[in-house]
Amino acid sequence: MTTGLIPENTARTYDCRQAFAEELIALAAEDPRVVAVCNDSVGSSNLVRFRELYPDRLINVGIAEQDLVGVGAGLANGGLIPFVSAAGPFLTGRATEQIKTDAAYNGLPVILCGQSPGMAYGELGPTHHSIEDLSWMRAIADLAVAVPADPAQTRAAVRWAAAHDGPVYLRIPRFKIPAVTPEDAPFRPGHSLQLTDGDDVTVMAVGTMVSRALTAAETLRAEGIGVRVLNMTFVEPMDTGAVLRAARETRGIVTAEEATTTGGLGAAVASLVAQNRPVPMRILGVHRRFAPTGSASFLLEHFGLTADGIAVAVRELLSHEQR
């Protein structure tokens, strides 16, 4: 766990996919082993510039996600560093067996880049909502699962993944989000970032929910409620020390993720505290149902995945504890 100050300029928002593409190009310039593999998603993966600069290092397998991961595993087995990029629902939903067997079981350094996860595709509906990916990927042994919260973390994640000796699933947000990462913050598996102090409730969030948790913490501070905000970043391996400290030092935990609650961050935290230090919890996400069709902003509001929704969960937790 690392504590630090939040950058002052949080009004501007940034596209993490652009940060991903720029850092991948920078890596490719430094290391000839870096290659990209995609499923007819050059545009949506922001790989157009990469293709222009390194046409012989971009492999487009077409709409064939099982082949996508299999090719990536073969390239890794041959000593290359493959960034396997596709929309999150198709990369994880169609190729789970290949991710498990070809990449994770063989311990190959395949970097799986799930683009536009959560409910970013909005009106395209449940087939394009990638809300199960954290549950599916977390269930696979020896697969690191990381969810960057802003462009700085996205760049750090790309760098870290390229040097990591094993498979990784990176969840690259589509929403434009503010910068929330303290300057020079480390990016390490099993480590979270504490962004605010507070002794009443801990809010643990990942990805697009981190900035919303910070806004909720500011609102609640004005009401005299101290909220500790943790950017968990790694759903697997999780920062168990930070979770158990929160269970000891605050009165309850709220988790927030743009994903189903069946097996992602909230489920991981709940399992840990239930076995070691039970504490009141609220788990925010999509509760085992298909999200309806609608704009991304409508869907987030519908499921309470907003700053207001997080604040409501914190108040409810404290109110229930006082009964």
C-alpha positions in Angstrom: 0.0 0.0 0.0 1.2 3.5 -0.8 -0.2 6.8 0.4 0.2 10.0 -1.6 -1.3 13.2 -2.7 -3.8 13.3 -5.6 -2.8 15.4 -8.5 -4.5 18.8 -8.3 -5.7 18.9 -11.9 -8.5 16.3 -11.7 -11.0 18.3 -13.9 -9.3 17.2 -17.1 -10.2 13.8 -18.3 -8.0 11.4 -20.4 -8.4 8.4 -22.7 -6.5 5.4 -21.2 -6.6 3.6 -24.6 -4.5 6.5 -26.0 -2.0 6.1 -23.2 -1.9 2.4 -23.8 -1.1 2.9 -27.5 1.5 5.5 -26.9 3.3 3.4 -24.3 3.2 0.3 -26.5 4.8 2.3 -29.4 7.5 3.6 -27.0 8.2 0.0 -25.8 8.4 -1.3 -29.3 11.0 1.4 -30.2 13.1 0.1 -27.3 12.6 -3.6 -27.7 12.3 -5.5 -31.0 10.6 -8.4 -29.2 7.4 -6.3 -28.6 4.6 -7.3 -31.0 0.9 -6.6 -31.1 -1.8 -9.1 -32.0 -5.4 -8.1 -32.6 -8.8 -9.5 -33.8 -9.6 -7.2 -36.6 -9.6 -4.4 -34.0 -6.8 -2.2 -35.2 -8.9 1.0 -34.8 -10.7 0.2 -31.6 -7.5 -1.0 -30.0 -5.8 2.3 -31.1 -3.1 0.3 -33.0 -3.3 2.4 -36.2 -0.1 4.3 -35.5 1.6 1.1 -34.3 0.8 -0.5 -37.6 2.2 2.4 -39.5 5.5 2.3 -37.6 5.8 -1.4 -37.2 3.8 -3.1 -40.0 5.7 -6.4 -39.6 5.1 -6.5 -35.9 1.3 -6.3 -35.9 -0.6 -9.6 -36.5 -4.3 -9.3 -37.3 -5.9 -12.8 -37.0 -9.4 -11.5 -37.9 -12.5 -12.2 -35.8 -11.1 -15.4 -34.3 -10.4 -14.8 -30.6 -9.3 -18.4 -29.8 -6.7 -18.1 -32.5 -5.8 -14.6 -31.2 -4.7 -16.0 -27.8 -3.2 -19.1 -29.3 -1.0 -17.0 -31.7 0.0 -14.8 -28.8 1.0 -17.9 -26.8 3.1 -19.2 -29.7 4.8 -15.8 -30.1 5.6 -15.7 -26.3 6.9 -19.3 -26.5 9.2 -18.1 -29.3 10.7 -15.4 -27.1 8.6 -12.4 -28.2 6.5 -10.1 -26.0 3.0 -10.2 -27.4 0.3 -7.6 -26.5 -2.9 -9.4 -27.4 -5.6 -6.8 -27.8 -9.3 -7.0 -28.3 -12.6 -5.8 -26.9 -12.9 -7.2 -23.3 -16.1 -9.2 -23.8 -14.7 -11.1 -26.8 -11.2 -11.6 -25.6 -12.3 -13.1 -22.3 -15.7 -14.6 -23.3 -14.6 -16.4 -26.5 -11.1 -17.4 -25.5 -11.2 -18.4 -21.9 -10.0 -21.9 -22.6 -7.0 -20.6 -24.6 -6.2 -18.1 -21.9 -6.3 -20.8 -19.2 -4.5 -23.6 -21.2 -2.3 -21.9 -23.7 -1.2 -18.9 -21.7 -1.6 -19.5 -17.9 -1.1 -23.2 -17.6 2.1 -22.9 -19.6 3.2 -19.8 -17.7 3.8 -17.8 -20.9 4.2 -14.0 -20.8 1.2 -13.2 -22.9 -0.2 -9.7 -22.1 -4.0 -9.8 -22.6 -5.4 -6.3 -23.2 -9.2 -6.1 -22.6 -10.2 -2.9 -24.3 -13.4 -1.0 -23.5 -14.5 -3.2 -20.6 -17.4 -2.8 -18.2 -20.4 -1.2 -19.8 -18.5 1.2 -22.0 -20.3 0.0 -25.1 -23.6 1.0 -23.6 -26.2 0.8 -26.4 -24.7 -2.3 -27.9 -26.2 -4.2 -25.0 -25.3 -7.3 -22.9 -23.4 -9.1 -25.7 -20.9 -6.2 -25.6 -20.9 -5.5 -21.9 -17.7 -6.9 -20.4 -18.8 -7.3 -16.8 -17.9 -10.9 -16.2 -14.2 -10.6 -17.2 -12.8 -9.9 -13.7 -14.6 -13.0 -12.3 -13.5 -15.2 -15.2 -9.9 -14.1 -15.2 -9.5 -14.0 -11.5 -10.5 -17.7 -11.4 -7.6 -18.7 -13.6 -4.5 -19.8 -11.7 -1.2 -17.9 -12.2 -2.9 -15.1 -14.2 -2.3 -11.5 -12.9 -5.4 -9.3 -13.2 -4.8 -5.5 -13.2 -7.2 -2.6 -13.7 -5.5 0.7 -14.2 -7.4 3.8 -12.9 -6.0 6.5 -15.2 -3.5 7.1 -18.0 -0.5 7.1 -15.6 -1.4 3.7 -14.3 -2.1 2.5 -17.8 1.4 3.4 -18.9 2.9 1.9 -15.8 0.8 -1.3 -16.4 2.1 -1.7 -19.9 5.7 -1.3 -18.8 5.3 -3.7 -15.9 3.4 -6.3 -18.0 6.2 -6.3 -20.6 8.8 -7.2 -18.0 6.6 -9.6 -16.0 7.5 -13.3 -16.3 4.0 -14.7 -16.8 0.6 -14.0 -18.3 -1.3 -10.8 -17.4 -4.8 -9.5 -18.0 -5.0 -5.7 -18.3 -8.3 -4.0 -18.3 -8.0 -0.8 -20.4 -10.9 1.7 -19.7 -12.7 3.4 -22.5 -14.3 6.1 -20.5 -12.4 9.4 -20.3 -11.3 9.7 -16.6 -9.4 12.2 -14.5 -5.8 11.6 -13.3 -5.9 10.1 -9.8 -2.4 8.5 -9.3 0.1 10.3 -7.1 3.4 11.2 -8.9 6.0 8.5 -8.8 3.5 6.0 -7.3 4.8 2.4 -7.7 3.0 -0.2 -9.8 3.5 -3.6 -8.3 1.4 -6.7 -8.0 -0.3 -7.2 -4.7 0.0 -3.4 -3.8 -2.8 -0.9 -3.6 -2.6 2.9 -3.5 -4.2 4.7 -0.6 -5.5 8.0 -1.9 -7.3 9.5 1.1 -7.2 9.0 4.9 -10.2 8.1 6.9 -11.2 6.1 10.0 -14.9 5.6 9.4 -15.3 3.6 6.2 -12.9 2.3 3.5 -13.9 2.4 -0.1 -12.0 0.0 -2.3 -12.3 0.7 -6.0 -10.7 -0.3 -9.3 -10.6 1.4 -12.8 -13.2 3.9 -13.6 -14.7 3.7 -10.1 -11.6 5.2 -8.4 -12.2 8.8 -9.4 -15.9 8.4 -8.4 -14.8 7.1 -5.0 -12.7 10.1 -4.5 -15.6 12.4 -5.3 -17.8 10.5 -2.9 -15.1 10.8 -0.2 -15.0 14.6 -0.6 -18.8 14.8 -0.3 -18.8 12.6 2.8 -16.0 14.6 4.4 -18.2 17.6 4.4 -20.7 15.5 6.4 -18.0 14.6 9.0 -17.5 11.1 7.6 -13.9 10.1 7.1 -13.4 7.8 4.1 -10.2 5.9 3.2 -10.1 5.4 -0.5 -7.9 2.6 -1.9 -7.2 2.1 -5.5 -6.8 -1.7 -5.5 -5.4 -1.9 -9.1 -4.7 -5.6 -8.8 -7.7 -7.8 -8.4 -5.2 -10.7 -8.5 -2.9 -10.8 -6.6 -4.8 -8.5 -4.2 -3.3 -6.3 -1.5 -4.4 -8.5 1.4 -2.5 -6.5 3.9 -4.3 -3.2 3.0 -7.7 -5.0 3.1 -7.1 -6.5 6.5 -5.8 -3.2 7.9 -9.0 -1.5 6.6 -11.0 -4.2 8.4 -9.2 -3.5 11.6 -8.9 0.3 11.4 -12.3 1.3 9.9 -15.9 0.5 10.7 -16.7 -1.1 7.3 -15.7 -1.6 3.7 -17.5 -0.6 0.5 -16.2 -2.1 -2.8 -16.9 -0.5 -6.2 -16.3 -2.1 -9.6 -17.7 -1.7 -13.1 -18.3 -5.5 -13.2 -20.5 -8.3 -11.9 -20.2 -8.8 -8.1 -20.2 -12.6 -8.5 -16.5 -13.1 -8.4 -14.5 -9.9 -8.9 -13.0 -7.4 -6.5 -15.9 -7.4 -4.0 -16.1 -11.1 -3.8 -12.3 -11.3 -3.3 -12.4 -8.8 -0.5 -15.5 -10.4 1.1 -13.8 -13.9 1.1 -10.7 -12.5 2.7 -12.3 -10.6 5.5 -14.9 -13.3 6.2 -12.1 -15.8 6.9 -9.8 -13.4 8.8 -11.6 -10.4 10.2 -15.4 -10.1 9.5 -16.5 -6.5 8.9 -19.7 -4.9 7.5 -19.5 -4.6 3.8 -21.4 -3.2 0.8 -20.4 -4.6 -2.6 -21.3 -2.3 -5.5 -21.5 -3.6 -9.1 -23.9 -5.5 -11.2 -25.6 -8.1 -9.1 -25.7 -11.3 -11.2 -27.9 -10.0 -14.0 -27.7 -8.9 -17.6 -27.3 -5.1 -17.7 -30.0 -3.5 -19.9 -29.3 -1.7 -23.1 -28.7 2.0 -22.7 -26.1 4.7 -22.7 -23.0 4.0 -20.5 -24.0 6.9 -18.2 -27.5 5.6 -17.8 -26.2 2.1 -16.9 -23.7 3.5 -14.3 -26.6 5.5 -12.8 -28.9 2.5 -13.0 -26.5 0.3 -10.9 -25.4 3.0 -8.5 -21.9 3.1 -9.9 -21.5 6.8 -9.4 -20.1 9.1 -6.7 -23.6 9.5 -5.3 -24.1 5.7 -5.3 -20.9 5.2 -3.4 -21.8 7.9 -0.9 -25.2 6.3 -0.3 -23.6 2.9 0.3 -21.2 4.4 2.9 -24.1 6.1 4.7 -26.2 2.9 4.7 -23.3 0.9 6.1 -22.7 3.3 8.9 -26.5 3.6 9.6 -26.9 -0.2 9.8 -23.9 -0.5 12.1 -25.4 2.0 14.6 -28.6 0.0 14.9 
